[in-house]
């Protein structure tokens, strides 16, 4: 379950910045084999996030709205295994920023994650291909924060692969 918490999305990794304790940003770039409209819908609608994030998911897509997901199909939204993100801002079909505000029970990096947030940038490459740039911010040089950076490098790649697969079906 923990592997899936990095709900960010994938296909081909174009570049990944090295972990550098002096840089509080973590940058990932991916190409998704789908057009911008499909990718945007996958991020901004309940049906879209259910297709690749988690079997139990919902989104209230507005500034201050919540993106909630539970990776336990036998669970319920709002139970202790639910992760909740708050939408900080968005620019339609260009950018979304999120901050995790409720952590699932047992998440090992909760203290470090309280200071972090993510920005997703969407760039159409062609009618059938979209580049997603994920920028993780708020990392520090603490041991927990650095471990979280490594964790999300793997989790983000997995999640983006799930998005790419979902958009091919």
C-alpha positions, 0 to 999 in steps of 0.5 A: 500500500505504501508504494502506491501513496505517491499518486503522481503519474507516468510513462517515460522518465525523461529526467530526474534530478539527483537528490541534493540536500541543498536543493529543496526541490525534487523534479521529475519529468514524464511523457504520457501517451495521451493528449492534454484533455485526457491527462487533465481529466485524469487529474481533475475528475473523480472518475479520472483519479479512480482510473489510476490513483486508487479504487476508492477516490474522489475529488472536489476540484476547486482551490481548497477542495480535497483529493481523497484516496484510499488504496484499500479496496475493502476500506472506506474514504475517510477511514484511517487508511485514507490520504487527503490532499488539498488543492492549493491552486491550479491553472486549467490544463497547465498546472495543479498544486497539492499539499497532503493534509491527512496522512494514512495510518502508518505513513512513515514520513508524516513529520517531513511531509507536513512541510512539503507540497507538489506542483504538477505542470502539464505541457502538450507535446502533440495531440497524443502526448503530454509532458508532466513535470512534477516538482516536489517542494519543501524538502529539507536536509533532515534524515526523514525528509531525505528518505521521503525524497527517495521513497517518492522517486520510486512511488511517483514512477509507479503512479505515473506508469499506472496513469499511462496504462489507464489512459491506454485502455 
